[in-house]
């Protein structure tokens, strides 16, 4: 079987067009691989969980029996250890819920940031001079 002389340029034109289409699609067209899509979904899910649990965390911390004393300790704790302080207080998530370590760390960090930024705890002004 003999291939026409016009087929070779058409074949190479199609191959070149496919390569250019893939480059444009992945760089500017919004195409992603399956693994990148999974990573994006995981990130969005973690962000949603953090946004949902931070108000719970802050409210639970404010209603602890020794909240004022704990809040003063939190504010005096080194910035890098505040998320660990909040996690140890047990207010990151509702009892019985299971968070991955990355998600729990993200919730604790965001919760600590909110708590440290508070001027009042539970509607009561608390002095840091205690």
C-alpha positions in Angstrom: 0.0 0.0 0.0 1.4 3.3 -1.0 0.6 6.5 1.0 -0.1 9.7 -0.9 2.5 12.4 -0.7 -0.2 14.8 0.8 -0.8 12.5 3.8 2.6 13.1 5.5 2.3 16.9 5.8 -1.3 16.5 7.0 -0.3 14.0 9.6 2.5 16.2 10.9 0.2 19.2 10.9 -2.3 17.3 13.0 0.4 16.2 15.5 1.7 19.8 15.7 -1.8 21.1 16.2 -2.5 18.6 18.9 0.7 19.6 20.7 -0.1 23.3 20.5 -3.7 22.7 21.6 -2.4 20.8 24.7 0.0 23.5 25.5 -2.7 26.2 25.3 -5.2 24.1 27.1 -3.1 23.3 30.1 -1.4 26.7 30.4 -4.3 29.1 29.6 -7.4 27.0 29.1 -7.9 25.8 32.6 -7.2 22.1 31.9 -5.8 20.2 34.8 -4.6 16.7 35.5 -6.5 14.3 37.7 -4.0 14.7 40.5 -4.1 18.5 40.4 -7.9 18.4 40.5 -7.8 16.1 43.5 -5.3 18.4 45.3 -7.5 21.4 44.5 -10.6 19.6 45.8 -8.7 18.6 49.0 -7.6 22.2 49.6 -11.1 23.6 49.1 -12.6 21.0 51.4 -10.0 21.8 54.1 -10.7 25.5 53.7 -14.5 24.9 54.1 -13.9 22.8 57.2 -11.7 25.5 58.8 -14.3 28.2 58.0 -17.0 26.1 59.6 -15.2 25.1 62.7 -13.4 28.3 63.7 -16.6 29.9 65.1 -17.3 26.7 67.1 -13.7 26.8 68.4 -13.9 30.4 69.5 -17.3 29.9 71.1 -16.2 26.8 73.0 -13.1 28.5 74.2 -15.1 31.5 75.5 -17.4 29.2 77.4 -14.7 27.1 79.2 -14.9 27.4 83.0 -11.4 29.1 83.2 -11.7 30.9 79.9 -10.3 34.2 81.1 -7.2 32.7 82.6 -6.7 30.5 79.5 -7.1 33.5 77.2 -4.5 35.5 79.1 -2.1 32.5 78.9 -2.9 32.2 75.2 -2.1 35.8 74.5 1.2 35.5 76.4 2.1 32.3 74.6 4.7 32.6 71.7 2.9 33.1 68.4 4.3 29.8 67.0 2.9 27.8 69.9 -0.6 29.3 70.1 -2.1 26.7 67.8 -0.7 23.9 70.0 -2.2 25.7 73.0 -5.6 25.8 71.4 -5.4 22.1 70.4 -4.4 21.1 73.9 -7.5 23.0 75.2 -9.6 20.6 73.3 -11.8 23.2 71.6 -10.7 22.6 67.9 -13.6 20.3 66.9 -16.8 18.9 68.4 -16.4 15.7 70.5 -16.4 12.6 68.4 -15.4 14.3 65.1 -12.3 13.2 63.4 -10.1 15.7 61.6 -6.9 15.0 59.7 -3.8 16.4 61.4 -3.4 19.0 58.7 -7.0 20.2 59.0 -6.9 20.2 62.8 -3.7 22.3 62.7 -5.3 24.7 60.3 -8.4 25.0 62.5 -6.3 25.5 65.6 -4.1 28.1 63.9 -7.1 30.1 62.6 -8.9 29.8 66.0 -5.8 31.0 67.9 -5.6 34.0 65.5 -9.2 34.9 66.2 -8.9 34.5 69.9 -5.7 36.5 70.2 -7.3 39.3 68.1 -10.3 39.5 70.5 -10.5 42.7 72.7 -13.1 41.0 75.0 -13.7 37.5 75.9 -17.4 36.5 76.0 -18.4 40.1 76.1 -16.2 40.8 79.2 -13.1 43.0 79.1 -10.2 40.9 80.4 -7.0 42.5 81.6 -3.7 41.0 80.6 -2.1 42.4 83.7 -3.3 39.6 85.9 
